[in-house]
Amino acid sequence: MLENKEGQKVPSVSFPVRQGDDWVNVTTEDIFAGKTVVVFSLPGAFTPTCSSSHVPRFNELAPVFKKHGVDEIVCISVNDTFVMNEWKKDQHADEITFIPDGNSAFTEGMGMLVDKSDLGFGKRSWRYSMLVKDGVVEKMFIEPEVDGDPFEVSDADTMLEYIDFDAEIPADIMMFSKPGCEYCNKAKALLKANGMAFEEVTAGVEIGERALRAATGVATYPQIFRNGTRIGGLEDLQKWFESDAAAAA
């Protein structure tokens, strides 16, 4: 039975962390004292759900969390510091602090250490998230104890909803672009100037023009989408920013 630690202090642990060429001991006091911290813990670096969903969404919503009083977002996994450092780079997760619980002391102290020997993982963390204020756990979201690796309640959106049900979530923006496309570069600059984060899909690298036509019905670049709705090309984007729709977004 996994333990819910709401109302209790987090374990007092020291994490050996590699920073550049130096070893540094980061303590739970360093991480939590006097701060509001969101923690999410997961079975392993570079694993599918952790890399495709758990880390990216927390990284994406980090600015919103910080607007709502969260000082830091921390990812903890039972992995060594070299693996965690490389995973952070691979994920481009600049908004998240990655903590290696290589000796599993923190995870065990949280009552979240589980046996995944059937996968060749040995002892790992169960997936959960928590809100910690000055070292005391205010809220925990623990995944249900079922077979496999459930991912139902420890996600970033659930935590943000707990902190502020009415928190404003940034729109999902995607742009189909093409290398050397002047209009694509102008569209990217316009999105950035308006503070809108976006994901870029590059023709000839990630998709072909047939895929662009299939998805959008056109074959010109760029093509910008917001929350599943097509805005269009550069001129359409410029008009959208001048419209009432953009003002209300």
PEFEN-V436478 format. One record per pair of residues at least 24 apart in sequence whose ideal C-beta (glycine too) atoms are under 6 Angstrom apart, sorted by sequence separation. I is the first residue (numbers start at 1). J is the second residue. If there is no record, write none. Layout:
BEGIN
i,j
I,J
I,J
END
This chain:
BEGIN
i,j
72,97
74,99
76,101
129,154
173,198
174,199
175,200
176,201
177,202
178,203
78,104
128,154
127,154
78,107
129,159
38,70
45,77
36,69
44,77
62,95
36,70
45,79
59,93
36,71
37,72
38,73
39,74
40,75
41,76
42,77
187,222
35,71
55,91
59,95
176,212
37,74
59,96
184,221
45,83
55,93
184,222
45,84
181,221
46,87
45,87
178,221
177,221
177,222
78,124
78,125
175,222
176,223
187,234
186,234
175,224
187,237
174,225
183,234
173,226
171,226
172,227
171,227
18,81
17,81
43,124
15,99
41,125
42,127
41,128
40,129
39,130
13,105
13,106
38,131
11,106
37,132
61,156
68,163
68,164
36,133
11,109
58,156
57,156
61,160
32,132
34,134
49,151
32,135
64,167
3,111
40,154
38,159
2,126
10,135
9,135
9,136
8,137
6,137
5,137
6,140
4,140
2,142
END
